[in-house]
Amino acid sequence: TLRYKVGLVVTAEGGPCSGIYATLPVPADWPEQRVRIVAEDVSPMVRSLRYRTLPGGVKQMIVEIPDLAAGRQARAVVTFELDRHALVAPADTAGLRIPSKPDRSLKAFLGTSPYIETRDPKIAALAKSASAGLDGWQKVEALYDTAREKVEYRNGDLKGARRALADGWGDCEELTCLVIAMARAEDIPARTVWVEGHC
């Protein structure tokens, strides 16, 4: 169980402010985590504090402060408690198949994303050769194993799947990006799972 504080504190220095509108990403429920709000610190000057879910399941906090007098401060800080658990591989993988026509809700997990260059020719070719003749869970395992063979685990700056493959090294983010890019190139929905200090 982890706690995160997310929000903003705005001070009107040098004069009054008006029309303050802020958006911030906040934790969301996923299969590997449950999220609940345990505390809210919201000033009376905050007109609205609400949430919306964007395509792909990203949750966003929206804060509106219409007017803030000179020298005054407004707060909108929410404490979230996250109960996390590991995703465990299924005991029986024989029945797992790659969807021939994925559900519309999975579309966001099939295309190119930042640092996940699904359409890169080298990534697509590597995915195709690594998973040739395989299906279902065996195909996913082959893509994972290939990424681990091609990219040495080494800490560094975020650079994405394409550069990690070209350089031959990267950290957990690069390995994750490469596995996801290869999976998506093979029409397997995939996404990043973030845990404390790792993915």
C-alpha positions as a LaTeX table, in Angstrom:
\begin{tabular}{lrrr}
\hline
Residue & $x$ (\AA) & $y$ (\AA) & $z$ (\AA) \\
\hline
Thr1 & 0.00 & 0.00 & 0.00 \\
Leu2 & 1.37 & 3.39 & $-1.06$ \\
Arg3 & 0.17 & 6.94 & $-0.57$ \\
Tyr4 & 0.63 & 9.77 & $-3.07$ \\
Lys5 & $-0.28$ & 13.44 & $-2.77$ \\
Val6 & $-1.31$ & 15.01 & $-6.05$ \\
Gly7 & $-2.46$ & 18.58 & $-6.62$ \\
Leu8 & $-1.36$ & 22.16 & $-6.67$ \\
Val9 & $-0.78$ & 25.16 & $-4.47$ \\
Val10 & $-1.12$ & 28.53 & $-6.22$ \\
Thr11 & $-0.04$ & 31.86 & $-4.72$ \\
Ala12 & $-1.03$ & 35.14 & $-6.38$ \\
Glu13 & 2.26 & 37.01 & $-6.09$ \\
Gly14 & 2.51 & 40.51 & $-7.51$ \\
Gly15 & $-1.20$ & 40.92 & $-8.12$ \\
Pro16 & $-4.52$ & 39.11 & $-8.48$ \\
Cys17 & $-4.94$ & 36.07 & $-10.75$ \\
Ser18 & $-8.04$ & 34.87 & $-12.54$ \\
Gly19 & $-9.16$ & 32.00 & $-14.75$ \\
Ile20 & $-6.80$ & 29.39 & $-13.28$ \\
Tyr21 & $-7.44$ & 25.99 & $-14.86$ \\
Ala22 & $-5.11$ & 23.07 & $-14.14$ \\
Thr23 & $-5.00$ & 19.40 & $-15.12$ \\
Leu24 & $-2.86$ & 16.76 & $-13.46$ \\
Pro25 & $-2.53$ & 12.99 & $-14.00$ \\
Val26 & $-3.68$ & 10.93 & $-11.01$ \\
Pro27 & $-3.52$ & 7.22 & $-10.18$ \\
Ala28 & $-6.30$ & 5.07 & $-11.62$ \\
Asp29 & $-7.67$ & 1.60 & $-10.96$ \\
Trp30 & $-5.97$ & $-1.10$ & $-13.02$ \\
Pro31 & $-5.96$ & $-4.87$ & $-12.66$ \\
Glu32 & $-2.81$ & $-4.60$ & $-10.54$ \\
Gln33 & $-3.91$ & $-1.69$ & $-8.32$ \\
Arg34 & $-6.92$ & $-0.26$ & $-6.53$ \\
Val35 & $-7.04$ & 3.46 & $-5.79$ \\
Arg36 & $-9.04$ & 5.39 & $-3.21$ \\
Ile37 & $-9.03$ & 8.97 & $-1.99$ \\
Val38 & $-8.16$ & 9.20 & 1.71 \\
Ala39 & $-7.86$ & 13.00 & 2.17 \\
Glu40 & $-8.62$ & 16.24 & 0.35 \\
Asp41 & $-7.13$ & 19.65 & 1.17 \\
Val42 & $-9.18$ & 22.09 & $-0.89$ \\
Ser43 & $-9.32$ & 25.87 & $-0.30$ \\
Pro44 & $-12.62$ & 27.76 & $-0.51$ \\
Met45 & $-11.28$ & 29.67 & $-3.54$ \\
Val46 & $-11.28$ & 26.44 & $-5.56$ \\
Arg47 & $-14.54$ & 26.42 & $-7.53$ \\
Ser48 & $-14.21$ & 22.90 & $-8.83$ \\
Leu49 & $-12.13$ & 19.78 & $-8.27$ \\
Arg50 & $-13.20$ & 16.92 & $-10.51$ \\
Tyr51 & $-11.84$ & 13.95 & $-12.45$ \\
Arg52 & $-12.13$ & 12.59 & $-15.95$ \\
Thr53 & $-10.87$ & 9.47 & $-17.65$ \\
Leu54 & $-9.14$ & 9.99 & $-20.99$ \\
Pro55 & $-8.95$ & 7.42 & $-23.79$ \\
Gly56 & $-6.67$ & 4.57 & $-22.78$ \\
Gly57 & $-7.71$ & 4.75 & $-19.14$ \\
Val58 & $-5.56$ & 7.70 & $-18.04$ \\
Lys59 & $-7.25$ & 9.52 & $-15.16$ \\
Gln60 & $-6.92$ & 13.28 & $-14.83$ \\
Met61 & $-7.70$ & 15.75 & $-12.02$ \\
Ile62 & $-9.17$ & 19.08 & $-13.13$ \\
Val63 & $-8.94$ & 22.11 & $-10.83$ \\
Glu64 & $-10.66$ & 25.46 & $-11.47$ \\
Ile65 & $-9.93$ & 28.61 & $-9.48$ \\
Pro66 & $-11.89$ & 31.57 & $-10.91$ \\
Asp67 & $-10.25$ & 34.37 & $-8.91$ \\
Leu68 & $-7.37$ & 34.64 & $-6.48$ \\
Ala69 & $-6.72$ & 37.96 & $-4.72$ \\
Ala70 & $-3.19$ & 39.35 & $-4.53$ \\
Gly71 & $-1.12$ & 37.62 & $-1.88$ \\
Arg72 & $-3.70$ & 34.83 & $-1.36$ \\
Gln73 & $-3.04$ & 31.13 & $-1.74$ \\
Ala74 & $-5.32$ & 28.36 & $-3.03$ \\
Arg75 & $-4.75$ & 24.66 & $-2.45$ \\
Ala76 & $-6.18$ & 21.60 & $-4.14$ \\
Val77 & $-4.20$ & 18.61 & $-2.86$ \\
Val78 & $-5.61$ & 15.09 & $-2.77$ \\
Thr79 & $-4.05$ & 12.10 & $-1.00$ \\
Phe80 & $-4.51$ & 8.81 & $-2.84$ \\
Glu81 & $-3.94$ & 5.40 & $-1.33$ \\
Leu82 & $-2.95$ & 2.67 & $-3.76$ \\
Asp83 & $-3.20$ & $-1.00$ & $-2.95$ \\
Arg84 & $-0.92$ & $-2.78$ & $-5.39$ \\
His85 & $-0.28$ & $-6.42$ & $-6.08$ \\
Ala86 & 1.76 & $-8.36$ & $-8.57$ \\
Leu87 & 0.21 & $-9.68$ & $-11.73$ \\
Val88 & 0.70 & $-13.41$ & $-11.74$ \\
Ala89 & 1.10 & $-15.36$ & $-14.95$ \\
Pro90 & $-1.82$ & $-17.70$ & $-15.58$ \\
Ala91 & $-1.29$ & $-21.30$ & $-14.47$ \\
Asp92 & $-2.78$ & $-22.67$ & $-17.70$ \\
Thr93 & $-1.84$ & $-20.76$ & $-20.84$ \\
Ala94 & $-3.15$ & $-23.30$ & $-23.38$ \\
Gly95 & $-6.42$ & $-21.43$ & $-23.90$ \\
Leu96 & $-4.91$ & $-17.99$ & $-24.34$ \\
Arg97 & $-5.20$ & $-16.67$ & $-27.88$ \\
Ile98 & $-4.40$ & $-13.41$ & $-29.59$ \\
Pro99 & $-7.72$ & $-11.78$ & $-30.47$ \\
Ser100 & $-8.42$ & $-11.91$ & $-34.20$ \\
Lys101 & $-10.51$ & $-8.76$ & $-33.85$ \\
Pro102 & $-9.57$ & $-6.92$ & $-30.65$ \\
Asp103 & $-12.26$ & $-5.12$ & $-28.71$ \\
Arg104 & $-12.42$ & $-1.38$ & $-29.44$ \\
Ser105 & $-11.27$ & $-0.62$ & $-25.87$ \\
Leu106 & $-7.91$ & $-2.26$ & $-26.69$ \\
Lys107 & $-7.15$ & $-0.01$ & $-29.67$ \\
Ala108 & $-4.98$ & 2.31 & $-27.54$ \\
Phe109 & $-2.77$ & $-0.68$ & $-26.68$ \\
Leu110 & $-2.12$ & $-1.66$ & $-30.31$ \\
Gly111 & $-0.61$ & 1.46 & $-31.89$ \\
Thr112 & 2.50 & 3.55 & $-31.62$ \\
Ser113 & 3.04 & 5.50 & $-28.40$ \\
Pro114 & 5.87 & 7.74 & $-27.18$ \\
Tyr115 & 9.05 & 5.62 & $-27.02$ \\
Ile116 & 7.09 & 2.59 & $-28.28$ \\
Glu117 & 7.87 & 2.67 & $-31.99$ \\
Thr118 & 5.60 & $-0.15$ & $-33.12$ \\
Arg119 & 6.00 & 0.65 & $-36.83$ \\
Asp120 & 9.80 & 0.78 & $-36.81$ \\
Pro121 & 10.92 & $-1.67$ & $-39.55$ \\
Lys122 & 13.66 & $-3.26$ & $-37.42$ \\
Ile123 & 11.34 & $-3.76$ & $-34.47$ \\
Ala124 & 8.59 & $-5.20$ & $-36.68$ \\
Ala125 & 11.06 & $-7.57$ & $-38.41$ \\
Leu126 & 12.49 & $-8.71$ & $-35.07$ \\
Ala127 & 8.99 & $-9.38$ & $-33.72$ \\
Lys128 & 8.02 & $-11.33$ & $-36.81$ \\
Ser129 & 11.13 & $-13.52$ & $-36.77$ \\
Ala130 & 11.01 & $-14.08$ & $-32.99$ \\
Ser131 & 7.42 & $-15.27$ & $-33.01$ \\
Ala132 & 7.22 & $-17.11$ & $-36.34$ \\
Gly133 & 5.03 & $-20.20$ & $-36.09$ \\
Leu134 & 3.94 & $-19.45$ & $-32.54$ \\
Asp135 & 0.58 & $-18.40$ & $-31.16$ \\
Gly136 & $-0.95$ & $-17.22$ & $-27.93$ \\
Trp137 & 1.16 & $-17.23$ & $-24.78$ \\
Gln138 & 4.15 & $-18.89$ & $-26.51$ \\
Lys139 & 4.30 & $-15.98$ & $-28.93$ \\
Val140 & 4.29 & $-13.46$ & $-26.07$ \\
Glu141 & 7.01 & $-15.39$ & $-24.22$ \\
Ala142 & 9.15 & $-15.49$ & $-27.38$ \\
Leu143 & 8.86 & $-11.72$ & $-27.82$ \\
Tyr144 & 9.82 & $-11.15$ & $-24.18$ \\
Asp145 & 12.78 & $-13.55$ & $-24.38$ \\
Thr146 & 14.00 & $-11.93$ & $-27.60$ \\
Ala147 & 13.90 & $-8.44$ & $-26.06$ \\
Arg148 & 15.92 & $-9.71$ & $-23.09$ \\
Glu149 & 18.46 & $-11.33$ & $-25.46$ \\
Lys150 & 18.85 & $-8.24$ & $-27.66$ \\
Val151 & 18.94 & $-5.55$ & $-24.95$ \\
Glu152 & 21.31 & $-5.73$ & $-21.98$ \\
Tyr153 & 19.83 & $-4.33$ & $-18.77$ \\
Arg154 & 21.79 & $-1.19$ & $-17.93$ \\
Asn155 & 20.63 & 2.05 & $-16.28$ \\
Gly156 & 20.48 & 5.19 & $-18.37$ \\
Asp157 & 18.27 & 7.98 & $-19.68$ \\
Leu158 & 14.91 & 7.21 & $-21.26$ \\
Lys159 & 15.44 & 6.62 & $-24.96$ \\
Gly160 & 12.71 & 4.25 & $-26.15$ \\
Ala161 & 12.54 & 0.93 & $-27.96$ \\
Arg162 & 14.22 & 1.91 & $-31.24$ \\
Arg163 & 17.37 & 3.34 & $-29.64$ \\
Ala164 & 17.58 & 0.55 & $-27.06$ \\
Leu165 & 17.54 & $-2.04$ & $-29.83$ \\
Ala166 & 20.14 & $-0.09$ & $-31.83$ \\
Asp167 & 22.37 & 0.49 & $-28.78$ \\
Gly168 & 21.93 & $-3.03$ & $-27.41$ \\
Trp169 & 21.27 & $-1.78$ & $-23.88$ \\
Gly170 & 18.66 & $-0.01$ & $-21.77$ \\
Asp171 & 16.92 & $-0.15$ & $-18.42$ \\
Cys172 & 13.49 & $-1.43$ & $-17.41$ \\
Glu173 & 11.76 & 1.31 & $-19.41$ \\
Glu174 & 13.57 & 0.44 & $-22.63$ \\
Leu175 & 13.02 & $-3.30$ & $-22.19$ \\
Thr176 & 9.34 & $-2.65$ & $-21.50$ \\
Cys177 & 9.04 & $-0.33$ & $-24.51$ \\
Leu178 & 10.66 & $-2.93$ & $-26.77$ \\
Val179 & 8.48 & $-5.82$ & $-25.55$ \\
Ile180 & 5.36 & $-3.68$ & $-25.99$ \\
Ala181 & 6.43 & $-2.43$ & $-29.44$ \\
Met182 & 7.11 & $-5.97$ & $-30.64$ \\
Ala183 & 3.83 & $-7.26$ & $-29.18$ \\
Arg184 & 1.85 & $-4.47$ & $-30.81$ \\
Ala185 & 3.64 & $-5.09$ & $-34.13$ \\
Glu186 & 2.23 & $-8.63$ & $-33.89$ \\
Asp187 & $-1.30$ & $-7.32$ & $-33.07$ \\
Ile188 & $-1.05$ & $-8.25$ & $-29.39$ \\
Pro189 & $-2.49$ & $-5.55$ & $-27.10$ \\
Ala190 & 0.16 & $-4.47$ & $-24.57$ \\
Arg191 & 0.73 & $-1.65$ & $-22.09$ \\
Thr192 & 3.25 & $-0.48$ & $-19.51$ \\
Val193 & 2.67 & $-1.39$ & $-15.88$ \\
Trp194 & 4.41 & 1.03 & $-13.49$ \\
Val195 & 5.32 & 0.01 & $-9.97$ \\
Glu196 & 7.35 & 1.94 & $-7.43$ \\
Gly197 & 10.66 & 2.76 & $-9.16$ \\
His198 & 10.19 & 0.14 & $-11.89$ \\
Cys199 & 8.07 & $-0.93$ & $-14.86$ \\
\hline
\end{tabular}
